[in-house]
Amino acid sequence: MGRVTLVALAVLALAASAGVADAKTYRWVDANGVVHYSDTPPQIPAVTGDRDALIEEALELSGIKQQLAGLAPQVAANTDLSKSPLDAQERAAVLQTLAAAFGLEPILATVRSVLRTGYDPQLMGVFVARLRTPTLRRLTAMEVEADTPELPKKLQAFAAGLRGSPPPAERVARLARLAAATSTAEYMLEVRGAVVRAGFRAIEPMLPPERRPKPGALDAAIAGMIAQQRDTMRNEVLVLFLYVYRAATDAELEEYITFEESEAGRWFQGLYRRGMLEAVSAASEQVVRQIAKSLPAKRFIAPPLPGGTKTR
């Protein structure tokens, strides 16, 4: 993505944030399609039902199931083994391991387990009730539609177009608020850190003592990587949101922000992300261990600790 464009968008978001943040009129659409306006957040009655049934409905209506179904193909598509010491048969085995480890069912099983452990019937009832509303269904559909293996290329083209036709400052600020409400950049960096940590955890027993990271070195390296990439990641998320929600109205985005900032929204996001971090860590460890085992000792070279790693 164009670094100048990203920085400019960040400045626009900062400049306009005060005016947009002062808006206190809430708009929402109920299950019957009726639009409401008020100066207080919407009070939508919580739904009731069986715990596991509501968990499944939340995973379905939020688009999580549809997006996780494409996780394994996306991971495989972005795994470049062309410069690895693996031969063709070994590369095929690694890709099969990737597909199995990052498949829908093992990832979902971990997420479901965390949701069951931290389950709150009232908060889940409110969360599902909001997901059933027309606005949330529409925005979720936008997220699912955008989440394809071609997304990185589409984002590059979209970011290039922003140079000649920048979005209104108020629009940028509103999406920056959504990004802050969802903590998407922080979550993506946590995932990167978890993948690195899991990979080293998988190979450490196979390394001679003198090649193992010193106590605390890995955590320090990951913390440094995250700090170095934080601003860039926040800018990339802003461009991502501009693209994904380009057809959303400002009123719809305000409703979405209110939802994400609500107690139920924060509760579900916290549990879901904890489950995803556990699932991704386990999958990454499984894959790295398989790669290490598939290589003869003389061909296996441990990766260096993360240092000046660049973002995508």
N, C-alpha and C positions, 0 to 999 in steps of 0.2 A: 504494500500500500504506500501511497505517497506520504512521506513523513511530514512534508510541509502542510498538506491538507489536514492531517491528523492534528497537528499542533494548532492550526487555525480553528478547527472545530472545537478544540478544548478551550481556546480563548473565547470563542463565541459563547460557549456554554457558561463560562465564568461570568462574562459580561451581562448575560441576560438572566442569570439564575435568581437574582433578588426579586425581580418583577414577577416572574412566573411563580416563585415559591410563595408569594404573598396571596395568590388566589386561593380562596377558601370556599368556593362554591362547588359542591359535589354533584355529579351527574351519574345516574345509573339507570339501567334498563332492567325491569323485572322480568320474571319468567313469561309474562303475558305480552311482552314487547312494549310496555308502557314506560316512557321516559320520565324520570323524576329528577328534580333539582332541590337542593337544600344546602344550608350552611353547616350541616353536620354530616359525618360519614354515614353511608347507608346502613340500615339495620335490617338485614335479610334473615328471616327465620331459619334456624338450623334444621337440616333434614335429619331423620333418624333411620337406623337400620342396622343390619348385621355388620360387625366390625370388618370382616374380610371382604364382604360385598362392597362396603363403602371405600375400602382401600383400593379395590380393583377399579371402582368407578373413578376415583381420583386419579389413578394412574392412566386411565383411558381418556378422561375428559381433559386432563392437563397436557395430553400429547406425549407423555413420557414413554408410553409403550411404543408408539409409532417411531419416536426418535431413537430409542434404544435398539429397535429392530435394525436400524441402519448403522449401529455403532461398529460392529465387526467388519462390514465391508469398508467403512471409512478408515478404520485403523489399518486394515490390510492395504488399502489404496495409498495410504500415506507412509507405509513402511518401505523404505528403499534399501533393498538388500544387494543392490548391484555392486557395491564396493566391499561387501563382506567376504570373508574367506570361505564361505559356504559354497558347496557345489550345487548344481541344479536340484538334485534330490533332497539335499538338506534344506534348501530354501523352500521347497514345496512343503516339507515337513513343518517348518517354522510357520508358514502361512496357515497351515491346517491347525496348528496349535493356537495361533491368533484367533482364528474363527471360532474355535471351541471355547477359549478362555473369555473372549469378549462377546459371546453369543447372548441372545436375548434372555434365555431362561436362567443361566447362572447369575447374570447381573441383577435381573429382577428378583431372584430368590433372596439375595442379600438385602436389596432395598425393601422388600416386603417384610423381612425379618426385623429390620430397624423400625419400620413404621408400626409393626405390631408391638414391639417392645416399648416404644414411646407413645402409644396410642392414647388419644384424648377424645372421647365421643363427642363432646360439645364442639371442640375446635375442628374436628373432622367434619361434623355436621355443617358448620358454617362454611368451611372450605369447599365442600362439595356443592352446597347451595349456590355459592358464588360462581363456581365453574359451570353450573347449569344455565347461567344467564346468557342472553344472546351476545353481549359484548365480549365476554370471556371466551365463548365458543369461537367467535370470529377471530380474535387475536391468537388463540391457540392454533387455529387453522393456518394462520400466517406463519407461525413458528414451524409447524410441521412441513408446510410447503417449501420453506426456505432451506430446511435441513437436508441437503443432498450432498453427494460426493463432489458435485460441481460448485458448491458454495464458495470455496477459496478463490476460484477463478472469477466467479461472478462478483465477489467483493472487490477484487482488484480493479475490475472494469468500473464498478460503481464508484469506488473511491477516486479513480481518475476523472470521472465525470463531475465529481463535486468541485474540482478545481475551477471549472468554467461556470458551474451553476451551483453555488453554495446554498444550503438550505437556510431558511429564516433563523435568526438567532434564538427566537422563542422556541422554535421546534427543537433545535439542538439542546437547549437548556432543559426542555421537558424530558427528552430522552436521556439526558445526563442524570436527571432525577430518578428515572426508572432504573437506570444502570446502578445508581447508588442504592435504591430500595432493594434491588435483587442481589446486590454484591456479586454480580456476575464476574467481574475482573478478578476479584479476590478468590472466588471459587475456582476459576480456571487456573490461577497460579497455584492454588492448593493441590489441584489435580496433578499439575506438572511436578510439584515437589513430591507428591505421593508416588508417582511413577518412578522418579529417580531413586527415592528411598527404597522402594520395593525391589528395584533392579539390583541395587547394591546388597540388599539383604539376601537376595537369592544367590549371588555369586560369592559372597564373602567367605562361606565355609570352604569354597573350592580354591581359595587363594592361599599362598604361603603367608605366614604371619607378617613377614616384612613388607608385603604388598597390600595388607589390609589397612583401611583408613584408621587413623588414630581416633581415640575416643573424642566425640564431639566434633570431629572434622567434617563429617558428612552433614550434620545438622547446620553447622556454620556455613558450609558451602551452599546448601539449599536456601538458607535464609538470605545469603548474599545474592543468589540468582533471582529470588523473588523480588528483593529490593531493587535490583537493577532493571527488572522487566516490568515493574508495577505501572509506571507512567505510560509506557508503550502499550501495555495490555489494556489499560483504561481507555486509551484512544482507539484501539482496535475494536473494543466492545461498543464504543459510541458509533463508529462507522457501521458495525454489524447491526445495531439497533435501528439506525437510519435506514438501512436496507430492508431488514425484516419487516419493520412496521411502516414502510413507506406509504401504504394504502390506508393506514389507520387515521382517524380523525383526532384532533387534539382532545376532544371530549372523551373519546374512547381511551386515549392514553392516560388521561387524568383518572378515569375510573380504574384503569389497570394499576396505576401507581397507588391509589387508595387501597386496592386489594392486596398488593404486595406489602404495603406498610402495615396492614392490619395484623392483629395478634395471630389469627388463624393462618394468614399467609406466611408470616415469619416462622411459625411453628412447623408448618409442613415443609417449607424450604430447608429449614435446619435439619430435620430428620432425613429428608430425601438426599441432601448433599452428604450427610454423614454416611448414609448407606452407599452412595456412589463412590465416595472416597475409599470405603472398605472394599467394595467390589472391584474397583479399578486397581487398587493396590494388590489384591489377591491375584487378579488376572495378569498384571504386569510381572509379578514375581513368578508365576507359573510359566509365562512365556520366556523370560530371561533364563530361568533354570533349565528349560528345555533347550534353548540355544546353547548354553554353556555345556550341557551334557552331550550335545550332538557334535561338538568339536573335540578333536584330539587335544590333549593337554598342550602339545607344542604349538598348536594353532590358536589357542585361546589367549586373548589379550584383554585384560580388564579395562573397562573404560575409565577415563580420568574423572575426577570429581568435577561437578559443574562449576564453571568459573564465569567467563565472559560469554556464556551461551546467549545467542541472539534469539529473539522471538521469531515466530514464523517468517 
